[in-house]
Amino acid sequence: MKHRFNLRNWLLLAGLLALPLLATGVFGQEAAAPADPSAYSDEAFMASDGYAVFTVNNLWICIAAALVFIMHLGFATVESGLSQSKNTVNILFKNVWIITTGILLYAFWGFYSMYPPGDNYVLVSGVFARGGWLGSAIDMMDPAKVTAEYNAGYTVWGDFLFQAMFAATAATIVSGAVAERVKLTSFMVFSVLLVGFAYPVTGYWKWGGGWLADRGFYDFAGSSVVHAFGGFAALACVLILGPRRGKYTKDGIKPIVGHSMPLATIGVLILWLGWFGFNGGSALSADPKAVSYSLVTTSLAAAAGAIGSIFTSWIVIKKPDLSMALNGILAGLVGITAGADTVSEGSAVLIGIIAGALVVGSILFFDKIKIDDPVGAISVHGICGMWGTIAVGIFSFNSEHSLFTQILGTVAISLFAFVFSYVVFFALKAIMGVRVSEEEEAGGLDVAEHGAPAYHIS
């Protein structure tokens, strides 16, 4: 069905874009006034004993931000590799859109609403946090506490950049699940709303000091805050969008295979590398024990996830399936992300093995009920994100991590993401349509949406 933009549709779309701004008035918090900048001196701080620790910590969080940025390349290659070649440009374009708009949106609004300034933040003039639209919104930790706090602090810019990389990941997860049939303009609008306004709400609940943080909910690097959020947002969109044509026939499920398993494999290994920044950076300092321990548990879970998925899929579908092995690695990574610093090495292996087996069962289950996810994003990020969060309540060596609270937190975040995404995507379907025509889908979105194929093979 063709959707023309008459005045009524423009007004409806404008109203839809305004809704999250109203929501932030409900879920956001008033920013506390920053401390007097004149109370601190850049020069005095640079001459202090704490400055060396501060510098190393800030360097590490910037390196970690760069590693998480590389993950967006990994997502782009995984999604394109597991999709048909005729949709490669479309997938790459969406990933470029997500990271660029995600950084800007997080700078203008997301960072401010997710981390409102409080009593332990100050505005420091000069090199640390100059005044302006970013420095005046969220400011670095009190340098007077730099030698006493476990988190010795970092500049507002390093903190912002690291957190911005996380924010954009949520929409990237959705991109893979809706690949090969979603209308580009509709996805662009949806991703802006999801990253710009929905993600900071649930991010604030835990990482910004909201109600989940008050209840003791624990999510070290985002099994729920990032991954389950994105996975269940993807599920809502897929339910509205429907499966790719020809996927589910009267004769059963017809596999629509990806065009490049080398690309998919490269992408997964890039993601594993990026996860060193994702989890290692979430120590929020360069503390040797915290960083190295979380990197070890991360890698153990990733390797175990691959083994769990390889043998589970081999038993179930009678063949050693590479795509399942790749998704098993990702499942292990997602599963350990909530508790990388608070579970033992042995528990990390067990969490990964279970995640690897779980992702195989989940992918097959969703296929059976005709929910079409070309890359397995709902299973990898949604289902295994919930599992990893719950696993903290089972395996954590911190007795304060409650199983009930972990379940409550992951359900709340997942439910919010699902409801928000369902309402917004349903509205977009009514206003501008969310699915390309049958002819465009058959011919490929590269030509239909972008006017050029990814490959020119003579």
N, C-alpha and C positions, 0 to 999 in steps of 0.2 A: 504494500500500500504506500502511495506517495504522500509525503507530508510537506505541505507548503507553509512557509512562514507568513501567515497573515497577522494582523494586529493582535487578535485574540491569543494566538500561540506565543507571540513575543511577550505579551503581558504575563501569560502563565509561566513562561520560562524565567522572566524577571522575578516573579513571586517565588519560584522554586529556589533561585539563587539567593534570595533574601532569607529563606527559612533558617539556614544554619547560623546566620548572624543573630537571629532571634534566639536560637537554641543556646548560643554561647552566653547569652545573658542569663540563662538558667544554670548552665553547667560551669561557667567561668567564675573567676573570683576577682575582686578588686585588688589592684596592685598596691602594695604598701609603698610609702614614700621612701626613696633611697636615703641612705645616710649622707651626711654632709661631706662632699668630696674633699673639702679642705682638711679633713681630719687625717688624711693619709697622704704620704709623699711617695711618688714613684722612685725618686732617687734614694730615699731612706730604705725602701723595700729592696731595691736592687743591691744595696750594700749589706743587707741582712743575711744571716746564716740560712734562712728559709728559702732564699731566692734560687739557689742551686737545685733544691728539690722541686720547687715550683717549675723551673725551666724544663727539667727532665720529664715531669708529669705532663706538662703542656705539649712537649714534643711528642710524647707517646700518644696522646689523644688525637693529635693532628695526623700522625701516621695511621692510627686506627681508623680515623675518618676516611683517609685515602684508601685503605683496604676495603672498607664498606662501600665506598664509591665503586671500586672495581667489581663488586658484586652485581652492580647494575649491568655491566658488560656480561657477566655470567648469566643473569636472567635473560638478557636479550638473545644470547646464543642458544641457551637451553630451549627457550620458547620457539625460536625459529627452527632449530634442528628437529624438534618434535612435531612441527607442523609441515604442511605441504609447501613445496617451493613457491607456488603461486601466491602465497601470502607472506613471504619473507619481508618485503619492504614495509608492509603494513605493521608487522610486529616490531620491527626495528624503529619505525617512526613513533609508535606508541611508547616505546621505552625511552626514546629521546624526549618526548613530550613530558613524561612522568618525572624524570629527574630534573629537568629544567624548571618546569612549573612548580615542582615540589620544593625546590630550594627557595624560590622566590616567595611562595605562599608561607613557608615556614618562617621566613625572615619577617614578613609583614604582619603575620598574625599568629601562626602556630606556636612558635617558641614562646611568645609572650603569654599566650593563654595556657600552655601546658606547664610552664614553670613561672608562675607569678612571683615577683620579688617578695621576700619576706624579711624577717628580722635579722637573719644571718647572711644577708647579701648587702653589699655596699657598692656605691658608684665610685670608681677610682679614675681619676683624670689621667690624661697622658697615654702612655703606651699600653696600659692594661685594658681600659674600657672607656674610650673616648665618648663624650656625649653624642647623642644622635638617635636616629630611629631605632637602632639595634641596642646600642650601649645603654640607653635610658630605659629599655624595657626589662632586660634581664642582665644582672650584673654579677661579676665574679665573686667568689667567696672572700670573706674578710681576710686580708693578708696578715693581720695581726695573729690569726689562728693557724697560719700556714705550717708552723713547726709542731703544733699540738694535735691537729686533726689527722685522722687516717687518710682522708682525701685532702691532699695538700693543695689542691686547687689548680686552676688553669684559667686562661683568659676567656672572656665571654665569647670571643670569636672561635676559639677551639671548641668550646662547649657547643656553640650553635651549629658549627659545621658537622660535628659528630652526630648530633641529634637529628639534623636535617636529613642525613643519609638514611637514617632509620625510617623517618616519616614517609619518604618516597617509596620505600619497599612495599608498603601496604597496597598501593595501587598496582605495582608491578605484579604482585601475586594475582590480582584480579585479571590483569591483562592476559596471562596465559590461559586461564580458565575459559575466557570468552573468545579466544582466538578463532579466526577463520570465518566468523559470521557476524560480528558486531559492527555496527555503523560507527565510523571513525569519530564524527562530530559528537555523537552521543557519549561515546567513551571518554572523549576529551573533557566534556562538561562533568561527567560523573567523577572522573579521577580528581578534578580540581576540588569538588565538594568533599570527596572522601579524605584526601590528604590535607586539604586546607582547614576543614572544620570538624569532621568526625574523629579523625585520629587524635587530635590534641585533647578531646574530651576524655576518652578512655586512658590516654597517656597520662593525663593529669590525675585520674583516679588512683594510679599506682605511683608513677615516678614524680609527679608534681606535688605529692603530699595530700592527695584526696582521700576519699572514704575507704578505698581498698588499702591504702598505705596505713591508715589508722587502725584497720582491723588486723594488720600483720600479714597481709597477702604478700607473697614473695615471687618475683619474676626477675631474675638477675639481668637478662639481656633481651627478653621479649618473646618467649614461647607463646604467650597470650597477647601481650600488649602489641606486638607486631604481627606475629605469624597467625595465630588463631583469629585475630581481628581481620587480617587480609583473607584468610581462608573462608571465613563465614560471610564476609562481604561478597566473595566470589560465588559462593553457593547461592546467595539471594539473586545475583545477576543471572546466573546460569538457569535457575528455575524460571525466570521471566523470559529469558532469551530463547530457550529451547535448544535441542541438539542440532548438530550439523546434519544437513540433508543427506540421506543415504547411510547414516550411521546405524540406525536401528530399523531393520526391515522385518517383513513378515517371516522371513527365513532365519532370523536371528540377528546377532550383532555383526556388522561388517567393519572390520578394522580399517581405520584410515591412518596409515602409517606416516611417520615423519620422514622428511626428505633427506636428512643428514644426521646420522648417528655420530659421526665424528664431531660435528658442531655441538650436539647435545652433550657429549662426553667432555669436550673442552669446557663447556659452560659449567658443568657440575664441578669440575676440578677447580675452575676459577672461583666458584662459590665457596668451596671448601677453604681455599686460600683467603678469601674475603672474610670468612667466618672467624679467622684469627683476630681480625679487627673488631668484628661484631661482638664476640664474647670477650676477647682479651681487652678491648677498649672499655668494656662495661665495668671493669674493675675501677674505672674512673681515677686511676693513678698509675704510675709505673712501678708500683710495689712488686718486687721480684716474685714473691710467693704467689700473690693473687693473680698476676698475669700468667706466669708459667703454669700454675696449677690448672687454671681455666682452659688454657690451650691444650693441655694433655687430656683432660676429660672430654673436651670438644672433639679431638681427633680419635680418641678411643670410641666414643659414641658413633661417630661417622663411619668408622671402619666396621664396627659391630652392626650398624644399620644395614650396610651393604651385605654382610654375611647373612643377616636375618632375612633380608628380602630375596637374596639369591636362592637360598635353600627352600624358602617358603614357596616362591614362584615355581621353582623346579619341581617341587612335589605336586603343586596344584595344576599347573598348566603343562607339565611334563617336558619343559624345555628351559635351559638357562637363559633367561630373558635380560638383555642388556638394559632396556629402559627401566625395568623393575630394579635392577641393581643400582642404577643411577638415582632413582627415586628413593631407594633405601639409604644411600649416603645422605641425601637431603633430609630424609625422615629422621635419621640419627642426629643430624645437626640441629634440626628444629627441636627434637625431643630433649636434647641436653641444654638448650639455651636458657631455660628457666633456672636450672640448678647447677650450672657448670662450676660454681665456686663452693657449693654446699653439699655435694654428694661425693662418695668415695670413688676411686678409679674403678673398682669392681662394679659399683652401682651404675657408673657411666656406661660400662659395657652392657650391662643388663638392660638399661634404659634404651640403648641403641638397638639391641637385638629385638626387643619388643616393638620398638618403633618401626624397624624394618619389616617385621612380620605384619604389623598392623597396617602399614601403607599398602601392602599387596592386597590384603583382605578388603580394605576400604576402596581401593580403585576398582576391584572386581564387583564389589557391592554396588557402587554408584553406577557402574555400567549396566548391572542387572536391572536396576530400577530406572534406567534410561536417563540418567543425568550425565550429560556429555562434557567431559573435562579433558581437552586434548593433551594437557601436560601433567595431569594428576595433582594440580595445585591445591584443590580442596582437601584432598587426602593428606598430602605432604604437610601443608601449612595449617589447615584447620584441625583435622583429626589428631595429627601428631603434635601440634601445638598444644592442644588440650591435654594430651597424654603427658607431655613433658612437664606441664604445669602441675598436674596432679601427682606426677612422680616425685616432685619436691616434698609433698606431704607424706610420701611413703619412705623415701630413701635419705632425706636430708639428715645430716648429723647435728643439725640445730633443732633442739626440741621445741622451739617456739614456732616452727613451721607446721601449722595445723592442716591436716588433710581436708577437713571441712572448709576451712578458709580458702584453700587452694581451689577446691571445686567451685565454691561460691564465686571466686574471682574470675576464673576462666569462663564460667557460664555467663556471668554478667557482661564481660567484655565481648564474648562471642555473640550473645543475644543482641547487644546494642549494635554491633557491626551489621548483623543480619537484618535487623529491623530498619535501621537507617538506610542501608543499601537497597532493601526491597522497596521501601517507600519512594526513594529518590529515583531508582531505575524504573519503577512502574510509572512514575510521573513523566520521566523522560520518554518512555514508550508512548504515552498518550499525547505528549506535546510534539515530539519530533521523530519518533520511531527509534528503535534500537537495533534493528536488524536489517541487513542489506537484502536486496531482492534475490530471488532464486537464480536469476541470470548472472548477477554480480558474484554470488557465492560460487557458482559453477565455474565462472571464468577466472576467479581469483581476485582478491582485494588489491593486489599490487597494481593491476591495470585499472580496475573499477574505481578505486579510491585515490590512487596516486599517479596513474597514467604511465607507469613504467614498471617492467618486471625487474626482479633482483638479478636474474641471470640471463645472459644473452648467449645461447648455445647454438652454433651454426650446424 
